[in-house]
Structure formats: structure tokens, C-alpha cells
Amino acid sequence: MDNPFPEYQRFCQSCGMPLTDEVVSDNPEYCKYCFADGKFTQDCTMEQMIEVCVQFLDEFNKNTGLNLTADEYREQLRQYFPTLKRWQKK
């Protein structure tokens, strides 16, 4: 998935949210919703994280000008998430 937020260069390495000063955690690679107090806030699989993100599809579409369906968004996230640090195979 191409960067839908070209004004942002950094993204949470767990959920893909653009990292702004308001949402960055104590670890600069993650947002405060995914990482706090030195650990991940949720113990989840990549598929579970995708389902969390799909809940915010309306906001994503509004912010990007896109009109993705939930299934289209899921598929894009399945392609994108493996590029994020948390989900890379070790």
C-alpha cells in the first residue's frame, strides 16, 4: 500500500498510524495506543490488529479521501503490516 499520508514520514510500527507529537509513545517507533510503559498495550496477532484498525475505516477514508470497503482495507493491511517492525518475521 502506498503511503496514504504523504505529509507524515513516521508511522507506528504496530498499527501503521501516522506518528504525530500527540500520539507518539515513550518509544518513538510506536503510538501510545500500541505501546506504553515499555511494552505493547495488547498481546495480539497481526490479524487481530487488522480487525482493530478496520474499526476506524470511516476515519481512514475521511482522512485519505478514499472510499475503501472493509474487505479492501483488510487486504491492504495484510500487505502493509508485514513491513512494520512488530509484524516482521524473525
Buried (B, 14 or more C-beta within 10 A) or exposed (E): EEEBBEEEEEBBBBBBBBBEEEBBBEBEBBBBBBBBEEEBBEEBEBEEBBEBBBEBBEEBBEEEEEEBEEEEBBBBBEEBBEEBEBBEEE
